[in-house]
Amino acid sequence: MTRLANISGAGAVKAFEKAGWKKVGQVGSHVVMSKPGVRANLSIPQHRELSIGTLRALIRAAGLT
C-alpha cells in the first residue's frame, strides 16, 4: 500500500471531482459532495491539511479502495 500524501481540503475536493463527485453545498467549513448511484455523501473539511485518518475515511466512503 502506498503512503497517502498530505493534502488540503481544497485539494481533496478537486481529486473527488475528478473521480465523478459533485459539490452539492457547503455547511460551515465542510464541503458536501455526492455522486449519482452512490448512497453516501462526502463531507470534506476545508482545512489546510487533512489528517491521514480523515482522508482514508473519505476514500473508503467514496468506494475508491
N, CA, C and O atoms as a DFTB+ gen file, in Angstrom:
260 C
 N C O
     1  1       0.848      -1.179       0.000
     2  2       0.000       0.000       0.000
     3  2       0.889       1.235       0.000
     4  3       1.851       1.319       0.764
     5  1       0.568       2.175      -0.846
     6  2       1.360       3.398      -0.900
     7  2       0.943       4.343       0.216
     8  3      -0.185       4.297       0.707
     9  1       1.851       5.172       0.592
    10  2       1.601       6.131       1.660
    11  2       0.787       7.302       1.116
    12  3       1.053       7.798       0.022
    13  1      -0.207       7.740       1.889
    14  2      -1.034       8.876       1.482
    15  2      -0.263      10.177       1.693
    16  3       0.399      10.358       2.715
    17  1      -0.352      11.058       0.738
    18  2       0.323      12.351       0.826
    19  2      -0.518      13.326       1.637
    20  3      -1.734      13.171       1.748
    21  1       0.139      14.325       2.198
    22  2      -0.593      15.392       2.871
    23  2      -1.303      16.210       1.810
    24  3      -0.694      16.628       0.825
    25  1      -2.587      16.437       2.010
    26  2      -3.393      17.140       1.024
    27  2      -4.328      18.085       1.770
    28  3      -4.753      17.791       2.887
    29  1      -4.642      19.207       1.156
    30  2      -5.555      20.171       1.775
    31  2      -6.992      19.774       1.475
    32  3      -7.241      18.900       0.645
    33  1      -7.926      20.412       2.147
    34  2      -9.337      20.168       1.876
    35  2      -9.702      20.529       0.449
    36  3     -10.464      19.811      -0.197
    37  1      -9.165      21.639      -0.051
    38  2      -9.443      22.051      -1.434
    39  2      -8.859      21.053      -2.426
    40  3      -9.468      20.770      -3.457
    41  1      -7.692      20.524      -2.120
    42  2      -7.084      19.511      -2.981
    43  2      -7.904      18.236      -3.009
    44  3      -8.019      17.588      -4.050
    45  1      -8.478      17.871      -1.863
    46  2      -9.325      16.678      -1.796
    47  2     -10.591      16.880      -2.619
    48  3     -11.034      15.961      -3.308
    49  1     -11.177      18.073      -2.554
    50  2     -12.383      18.360      -3.342
    51  2     -12.073      18.208      -4.829
    52  3     -12.855      17.603      -5.562
    53  1     -10.945      18.748      -5.283
    54  2     -10.558      18.631      -6.695
    55  2     -10.367      17.169      -7.092
    56  3     -10.782      16.759      -8.175
    57  1      -9.740      16.386      -6.219
    58  2      -9.499      14.974      -6.526
    59  2     -10.812      14.205      -6.628
    60  3     -10.971      13.376      -7.524
    61  1     -11.753      14.468      -5.721
    62  2     -13.038      13.767      -5.775
    63  2     -13.871      14.237      -6.970
    64  3     -14.646      13.455      -7.521
    65  1     -13.724      15.494      -7.375
    66  2     -14.417      15.962      -8.582
    67  2     -13.908      15.218      -9.816
    68  3     -14.691      14.892     -10.708
    69  1     -12.609      14.948      -9.872
    70  2     -12.052      14.178     -10.987
    71  2     -12.594      12.751     -10.993
    72  3     -12.678      12.118     -12.045
    73  1     -12.962      12.244      -9.807
    74  2     -13.497      10.883      -9.689
    75  2     -15.005      10.842      -9.922
    76  3     -15.622       9.785      -9.782
    77  1     -15.608      11.984     -10.277
    78  2     -17.031      12.000     -10.617
    79  2     -17.960      12.535      -9.547
    80  3     -19.174      12.550      -9.751
    81  1     -17.436      12.975      -8.413
    82  2     -18.259      13.537      -7.346
    83  2     -18.553      14.998      -7.654
    84  3     -17.724      15.686      -8.249
    85  1     -19.724      15.475      -7.254
    86  2     -20.149      16.858      -7.496
    87  2     -20.401      17.565      -6.168
    88  3     -20.902      16.965      -5.217
    89  1     -20.046      18.854      -6.117
    90  2     -20.367      19.670      -4.942
    91  2     -21.865      19.903      -4.911
    92  3     -22.460      20.293      -5.915
    93  1     -22.478      19.664      -3.753
    94  2     -23.904      19.957      -3.620
    95  2     -24.149      21.080      -2.626
    96  3     -25.278      21.553      -2.496
    97  1     -23.120      21.508      -1.931
    98  2     -23.293      22.608      -0.998
    99  2     -22.151      22.677      -0.012
   100  3     -21.181      21.923      -0.088
   101  1     -22.296      23.607       0.918
   102  2     -21.304      23.779       1.958
   103  2     -22.023      24.067       3.257
   104  3     -22.947      24.880       3.300
   105  1     -21.597      23.398       4.317
   106  2     -22.153      23.610       5.648
   107  2     -20.996      24.022       6.543
   108  3     -20.154      23.199       6.903
   109  1     -20.958      25.289       6.899
   110  2     -19.848      25.786       7.699
   111  2     -18.546      25.662       6.928
   112  3     -18.410      26.206       5.831
   113  1     -17.585      24.941       7.509
   114  2     -16.292      24.776       6.843
   115  2     -16.175      23.424       6.144
   116  3     -15.064      22.981       5.853
   117  1     -17.295      22.761       5.869
   118  2     -17.290      21.459       5.211
   119  2     -18.004      21.530       3.861
   120  3     -19.117      22.050       3.770
   121  1     -17.369      21.012       2.826
   122  2     -17.988      20.908       1.505
   123  2     -18.671      19.547       1.431
   124  3     -18.063      18.525       1.750
   125  1     -19.931      19.534       1.012
   126  2     -20.692      18.296       0.887
   127  2     -20.718      17.912      -0.588
   128  3     -21.031      18.729      -1.454
   129  1     -20.379      16.641      -0.857
   130  2     -20.331      16.153      -2.234
   131  2     -21.171      14.889      -2.356
   132  3     -21.306      14.122      -1.402
   133  1     -21.734      14.683      -3.545
   134  2     -22.490      13.458      -3.803
   135  2     -22.188      12.980      -5.212
   136  3     -21.649      13.714      -6.041
   137  1     -22.552      11.723      -5.460
   138  2     -22.323      11.119      -6.771
   139  2     -23.533      10.263      -7.104
   140  3     -23.974       9.473      -6.270
   141  1     -24.075      10.403      -8.299
   142  2     -25.221       9.576      -8.685
   143  2     -24.873       8.087      -8.594
   144  3     -23.816       7.651      -9.051
   145  1     -25.784       7.324      -7.996
   146  2     -25.576       5.891      -7.863
   147  2     -24.853       5.473      -6.600
   148  3     -24.706       4.279      -6.340
   149  1     -24.397       6.438      -5.805
   150  2     -23.710       6.131      -4.548
   151  2     -24.557       6.678      -3.411
   152  3     -24.950       7.844      -3.433
   153  1     -24.839       5.847      -2.422
   154  2     -25.727       6.254      -1.336
   155  2     -25.082       7.248      -0.378
   156  3     -25.781       8.041       0.252
   157  1     -23.774       7.213      -0.263
   158  2     -23.077       8.052       0.707
   159  2     -22.839       9.459       0.166
   160  3     -22.658       9.653      -1.036
   161  1     -22.843      10.427       1.061
   162  2     -22.394      11.784       0.766
   163  2     -21.053      11.975       1.457
   164  3     -20.810      11.406       2.521
   165  1     -20.198      12.764       0.861
   166  2     -18.911      13.069       1.472
   167  2     -18.967      14.458       2.085
   168  3     -19.479      15.393       1.469
   169  1     -18.448      14.592       3.280
   170  2     -18.351      15.880       3.947
   171  2     -16.864      16.157       4.160
   172  3     -16.233      15.570       5.039
   173  1     -16.317      17.053       3.351
   174  2     -14.876      17.284       3.343
   175  2     -14.558      18.581       4.076
   176  3     -14.971      19.655       3.638
   177  1     -13.820      18.493       5.199
   178  2     -13.457      19.710       5.926
   179  2     -12.455      20.537       5.126
   180  3     -11.568      19.985       4.475
   181  1     -12.595      21.838       5.173
   182  2     -11.720      22.736       4.424
   183  2     -10.563      23.198       5.302
   184  3     -10.433      24.382       5.614
   185  1      -9.727      22.242       5.694
   186  2      -8.547      22.537       6.494
   187  2      -7.345      22.699       5.577
   188  3      -7.358      22.263       4.426
   189  1      -6.310      23.332       6.106
   190  2      -5.077      23.469       5.333
   191  2      -4.476      22.114       5.014
   192  3      -3.934      21.899       3.930
   193  1      -4.578      21.202       5.973
   194  2      -4.040      19.858       5.788
   195  2      -4.988      18.863       6.449
   196  3      -5.284      18.983       7.638
   197  1      -5.466      17.884       5.686
   198  2      -6.349      16.859       6.236
   199  2      -5.500      15.802       6.925
   200  3      -4.414      15.468       6.453
   201  1      -5.996      15.275       8.046
   202  2      -5.281      14.192       8.703
   203  2      -5.386      12.938       7.839
   204  3      -6.317      12.793       7.046
   205  1      -4.434      12.050       8.001
   206  2      -4.399      10.823       7.205
   207  2      -5.645       9.984       7.466
   208  3      -6.197       9.395       6.537
   209  1      -6.096       9.923       8.719
   210  2      -7.289       9.147       9.053
   211  2      -8.539       9.700       8.385
   212  3      -9.380       8.935       7.913
   213  1      -8.666      11.014       8.343
   214  2      -9.817      11.645       7.688
   215  2      -9.792      11.360       6.194
   216  3     -10.819      11.017       5.609
   217  1      -8.637      11.498       5.581
   218  2      -8.510      11.245       4.148
   219  2      -8.809       9.779       3.827
   220  3      -9.490       9.482       2.845
   221  1      -8.300       8.872       4.653
   222  2      -8.546       7.445       4.440
   223  2     -10.038       7.130       4.556
   224  3     -10.566       6.346       3.768
   225  1     -10.717       7.733       5.527
   226  2     -12.154       7.506       5.707
   227  2     -12.948       8.046       4.517
   228  3     -13.914       7.417       4.087
   229  1     -12.557       9.193       3.985
   230  2     -13.231       9.752       2.809
   231  2     -13.057       8.846       1.591
   232  3     -13.999       8.640       0.826
   233  1     -11.861       8.310       1.416
   234  2     -11.597       7.418       0.283
   235  2     -12.435       6.153       0.404
   236  3     -12.996       5.680      -0.585
   237  1     -12.523       5.602       1.613
   238  2     -13.350       4.403       1.827
   239  2     -14.820       4.697       1.574
   240  3     -15.505       3.914       0.916
   241  1     -15.309       5.820       2.092
   242  2     -16.722       6.174       1.916
   243  2     -17.058       6.380       0.442
   244  3     -18.178       6.105       0.012
   245  1     -16.092       6.862      -0.327
   246  2     -16.312       7.090      -1.753
   247  2     -16.240       5.796      -2.556
   248  3     -16.610       5.769      -3.730
   249  1     -15.770       4.735      -1.932
   250  2     -15.656       3.455      -2.625
   251  2     -14.493       3.407      -3.594
   252  3     -14.548       2.690      -4.593
   253  1     -13.446       4.158      -3.316
   254  2     -12.294       4.217      -4.214
   255  2     -11.194       3.231      -3.848
   256  3     -10.138       3.233      -4.481
   257  1     -11.412       2.391      -2.843
   258  2     -10.380       1.411      -2.475
   259  2     -10.690       0.060      -3.049
   260  3      -9.931      -0.887      -2.843
